[in-house]
Amino acid sequence: MDANSTAAWLDCAACECRRLIRYDSFMGFASSVIFFLLLALSAPCSLADQSGCPVTGAPIARIPFRLIGDHIYTEAIVNGEGPYRFIVDTGGVNLIDAGLVRPLSLKIAGTETGHGTGPETVESGETTVEKLALGTASFPSQKFYTFDFQQLYAGGGVKMLGMAGAPLFRPYITCIDFAHNQIELIDKARFDVPRAGVSLPMSIRESEITVRGSFDQVPGVFQIDTGSPTTLTLTAPFVAEHNLLARFPHHVQTSSGGVGGSTPEFMVRGKDLVLGTLRIEHPITALSTATKGNLARTDLSGNIGIGALKRYVVTFDFPGQRLFLKAYEPLPPDLDTYDHSGMRIEAAPSGFRVVSIAEGTPAAEAGLHPGDLIVSVDGKPATSIALPAMREELRQRPSGSVLTLRIKTDDKLRSAHLTLRNLL
């Protein structure tokens, strides 16, 4: 996207100076207060005037959020305490960090075993949050499951203490407006259907939302996953049934991490993803090879994540079981870009830990190996760079850019020159 298009995208949300706040300054209670003040003071136009959500008059409530690494984060007040950073997943369950159980005097009523995207099972306790506040929305007496969110920090690089899931949003028509960084809960009587965009029938099963669509003209059933940062991840049975790996000889072998552990996958650039009358051209697509977990299911073709959804004002009509998508004009920047290095990195106390290296990629050619620790980037300490920001650099810098890295291996330091290039 050129500079004019980017400027137009930002100009259509001119009041939201919050988009300019860097992640690494968004830490602690004081910065959370600043965050909400900026949301409230982002004049001259009002949020009602700016909103892309299909509502006549005012919504029931507004929940401000930040999009970091294509994850939706908001601030939560739990039983009068906080704020705590929560991730938002309209297709997930409510989760709260196990470390908050004692400080908030939460009572554990039982235990549950569940699955995430990875092969491993996840054990959690069941509790009740008497009062939860997100933005101007208040949710009394909500069931939550406990979870150790610290285990996700390395992979995501964002400290969070909970997840706002499906049970909070199901009673409402729920709109996610990425241009204005807000979620609106809409009453049925004020739902402006003609302004909502393209309508798709959606199926709801427990916390899961699915729609029908097609990938490269192959029809399938796809989960709408607002908790995933990717554009599209196809399940292993769908990949095998349609021999997709053979159809994409040009691919990058990698892995992804999440709840339930890591799963191997191959990254390709598909021809298209079609949802109703909407078509996403050349989507970055992960072909999973998982043998356990959600990505090994035979009744699901794949997950559609924020990488695809942020093109649209996304409205879930939960009571009517319809999904509405309204495309932004112009489209936002940073759509379907892929890492130019060929390495997967995670956050570590002293820098970025190299988790995997794809063969024949710039990282491999620069002599990097799994287990290496990146301690500086172009002379800047790696500890001063947020993981989402580093990943964005590896996607956004043009082919031919050279990064000078300081690498620590077995207590020995060396320099490496990483020459980025387009891999897909």
GISUL-V822406 format. One record per helix or strand. SS is the DSSP state (H for helix, E for strand). FROM is the first residue (numbers start at 1). LEN is the number of residues. If there is no record, write none. Layout:
SS | FROM | LEN
SS | FROM | LEN
This chain:
H | 3 | 9
H | 17 | 4
H | 23 | 3
H | 28 | 14
H | 47 | 4
E | 55 | 1
E | 61 | 4
E | 66 | 3
E | 71 | 8
E | 81 | 8
E | 95 | 3
H | 100 | 4
E | 110 | 6
E | 121 | 14
E | 137 | 11
H | 150 | 7
E | 162 | 3
H | 166 | 4
E | 173 | 5
E | 182 | 5
H | 188 | 3
E | 191 | 1
H | 193 | 3
E | 198 | 4
E | 203 | 3
E | 208 | 8
E | 218 | 7
E | 232 | 3
H | 236 | 6
H | 244 | 4
E | 252 | 7
E | 261 | 9
E | 272 | 4
E | 278 | 4
E | 284 | 5
H | 294 | 3
E | 302 | 3
H | 306 | 4
E | 312 | 6
E | 322 | 6
E | 343 | 6
E | 351 | 7
H | 362 | 4
E | 373 | 5
E | 380 | 2
H | 382 | 3
H | 387 | 10
E | 402 | 8
E | 412 | 8
